[in-house]
Every structure is written in structure tokens, then in C-alpha cells.
Amino acid sequence: MDRIERRGALKTRPSPDSRLDCVSTLEGRTGISPVRLRYVPDKLVMEPESFALYLKSLDGLAWDSLEETAMAILDDINNEVVARWTQITLCASDGRASDGDAGSHSVMVEDRQPKWDNSTLLSRLRRS
């Protein structure tokens, strides 16, 4: 599956009010990791059901790393939704548990439109 086919699963609709900033959060799972998407919409918002379908489309693809997966998701969201601010978080267990430690690997990537800043809104988000 190429990038264009993968992005085709992401469906959007017009934002109810593109003058206001709000944070939308969608969560789902790929075969390797839970995925959380947080974004501040601009002109478009994502249809939640399409995010789940999009994540399923990633399952059959080979990724070299969690970082590569996170950056590909960010790139796809940036191209289809064109949000003011976007954050992707992935976390995967590495399977090397010892002494009760599950062992994990997390990646968080963010991007924003040039000149957009609403630090008051973003400061209210819990970092995890």
C-alpha cells in the first residue's frame, strides 16, 4: 500500500468554527502500539471512524522503528487534516520484562503551522 492509498482512509469534514481553537483527541491501536492523536483543527476535523480504519491499514506495513511509524502518521495527518497543531504518541512494550518491569518504548512527535501559537491551550494538556 502506498502513501496515497494509506491517506485515503482519512476522512474529514469542515470544522464547526475555524475561528476557535480546541483540542481533538483520537485514540486507537496499530498491531504494534496504542496510538493517540491530539490536534487543534483549522478548517477540517477528522471523522473519528476513519482514524480507526487508517490505523488498521498500517498493520500490514513493515516499519523499521516506532519513530518511523510515528513520523509517517504525523505526515499523513498533516497532509489530510492540515491542523494548526498535531501530536502523535505511540508506546510499545519491548517484551524484555525483568523484575516486574514491563519495559517500553515511547515516541511523541509534534508539529504546528508556522506562526500558530496558543501556549495557554497547550499548557493545559497532560504530557503522557
C-alpha positions in Angstrom: 0.0 0.0 0.0 1.5 3.3 -1.0 1.2 6.6 0.9 -1.7 7.9 -1.2 -3.8 4.8 -0.6 -3.0 4.9 3.1 -4.0 8.5 3.4 -7.2 7.8 1.5 -8.7 6.2 4.7 -8.5 9.5 6.5 -11.9 11.3 6.0 -12.5 14.9 7.1 -15.4 17.3 7.4 -15.5 21.1 7.8 -14.7 22.4 11.3 -17.8 23.8 13.1 -16.0 27.1 13.8 -12.4 27.5 12.4 -12.0 30.8 14.3 -11.8 29.0 17.7 -9.0 26.7 19.0 -9.9 23.4 20.5 -8.0 20.2 21.1 -9.5 17.0 19.5 -8.2 13.6 20.7 -8.5 10.3 18.9 -7.1 7.0 20.2 -6.7 3.7 18.5 -4.3 0.9 18.0 -1.9 -0.5 15.4 -0.6 -4.0 15.5 2.5 -2.8 17.4 1.2 0.1 19.6 -1.6 2.1 21.0 -1.8 5.5 19.2 -3.0 8.8 20.4 -3.6 11.7 18.1 -4.2 15.1 19.5 -4.7 18.1 17.2 -6.0 21.6 17.0 -8.2 21.8 13.9 -8.0 24.5 11.4 -10.6 24.3 8.6 -11.1 20.5 8.8 -11.8 17.9 11.5 -11.2 14.2 11.2 -14.1 11.7 11.1 -13.3 9.5 14.2 -14.3 6.3 12.5 -11.8 7.0 9.7 -8.9 7.2 12.1 -9.6 3.6 13.3 -9.7 2.4 9.7 -6.5 4.3 8.9 -4.7 2.6 11.8 -5.8 -0.8 10.6 -4.3 0.0 7.2 -0.9 0.4 8.9 -0.9 -3.1 10.3 0.2 -4.8 7.1 3.1 -2.5 6.5 6.7 -3.1 7.6 8.2 -0.3 9.8 11.8 -0.1 10.8 11.1 1.6 14.1 8.4 3.1 16.3 9.9 6.5 15.3 9.4 5.8 11.6 5.8 4.8 12.3 5.0 8.0 14.4 6.5 10.2 11.7 4.6 8.6 8.9 1.4 9.0 10.9 2.2 12.7 11.5 3.0 13.3 7.9 -0.3 11.6 6.8 -2.3 13.7 9.3 -0.6 16.9 8.3 -1.4 16.3 4.7 -5.0 15.3 5.1 -6.2 17.3 8.1 -3.8 20.3 7.9 -4.3 21.0 11.6 -2.9 24.1 13.4 -1.0 21.7 15.9 -0.7 18.0 15.8 0.8 15.5 18.3 1.2 11.8 17.8 2.1 9.4 20.6 3.0 5.7 20.3 4.1 3.4 23.1 5.1 -0.2 22.6 6.2 -2.9 25.1 9.6 -4.2 24.1 9.0 -7.7 25.6 12.1 -7.6 27.8 10.5 -7.5 31.2 12.6 -8.1 34.2 11.7 -7.9 37.9 8.2 -6.8 37.1 9.3 -4.0 34.7 7.3 -4.4 31.5 9.9 -2.4 29.5 8.5 0.1 27.0 9.5 2.4 24.2 7.5 5.6 23.6 7.6 8.2 20.9 5.9 11.6 20.8 6.1 13.8 17.7 4.6 17.2 17.3 4.2 19.8 14.5 2.4 23.1 14.1 1.6 25.6 11.5 4.1 28.5 11.2 3.2 31.4 13.4 0.4 29.5 15.2 0.8 29.6 19.0 -1.8 29.0 21.7 0.5 28.2 24.6 -2.3 28.7 27.1 -4.4 25.9 25.5 -1.5 23.5 25.1 -0.2 24.1 28.7 -3.5 22.5 29.9 -2.7 19.2 28.2 -1.3 16.4 30.3 2.0 15.2 28.9 2.0 11.4 28.8 
